[in-house]
Amino acid sequence: MSNPLHRDNPTYIEAHNPTNNDEITLLQMSAYRQFGRELHFTFVSLTNKGMSESLAILSLTALISFMGSIHPGPVNLAVVNATLSHNFKTGVWVAISGTLPEIIYTLIALQSQGFLAKHQSVFQTLEVAIIPFFLVIGVYSFIKNPVQRNAAIRSTQPVEALKGFLSGLLNPQLLPFWVVFLIYLHSHFSLDTFGAKFSFVFGAALGAFLILVLFAYLAERYQTTLYRFLHRYPMNKLIGLFFIGMSLYQTFKILA
């Protein structure tokens, strides 16, 4: 970019060897306008590049988070259970609380990806710690009496939201998943700016929230069909078996 104030600039030379004062003014104004146009073009180009990268990171992270949360998991089941036993609004609250761990783990991944990549023992500790949690939740859910819908509606919604939050927080797969994905993003984008980091965190939360709200919507829409199915197989039994199965799976995975 040419600088009108630089002494090697022909415009500067001409402006300082003028034939009259009017020519000085015209040449200087022209040089400043040209410099301003070039500066504006450079700024817009850099801004558009940053915005396009942030948008790409946001879209890609949201898509990965959405697709990665489709498979049955503790938070998904918590959302479905809250929707069926309470209502759609409660299911949305559980979806919100179940999304918060995504924010927590993506922030941890951003701040400590280098350390975590070198210290796999952190992941191993999380995988071991999740076994008793899943086992206790599974046994408790399996042996407790099914909650009637009318009684459930009168119960406190924050309790269901807390269940969703804890289910997501103690998911051992979230942290390594986002660390690995973050390493992938680094190979294609620069994550040094605040906008890029914000897009990564917000995209992860957005994708998870959308799929959880979709689960709540489907549970509300097809609740009659689900009620007939759950009349034979109560939800608390299914959730209990799922958590017990997760606990056994984690145990065999570690011992293998």
ABEGO torsion letter per residue (X at the ends): XBBAABAABAAAAAAABBABAAAAAAAAAAAAAAAAAAAAAAAAAAAAAAAAAAAAAAAAAAAAAAAAAABBBAAAAAAAAAAAABBAAAAAAAAAAAAAAAAAAAAAAAAAAAAAAABAAAAAAAAAAAAAAAAAAAAAAAABBBBBAAAAAABBAAAAAAAAAAAAAABAAAAAAAAAAAAAAAAABBAABAAAAAAAAAAAAAAAAAAAAAAAAAAAAAAAAAAAAAAABBAAAAAAAAAAAAAAAAAAAAAX
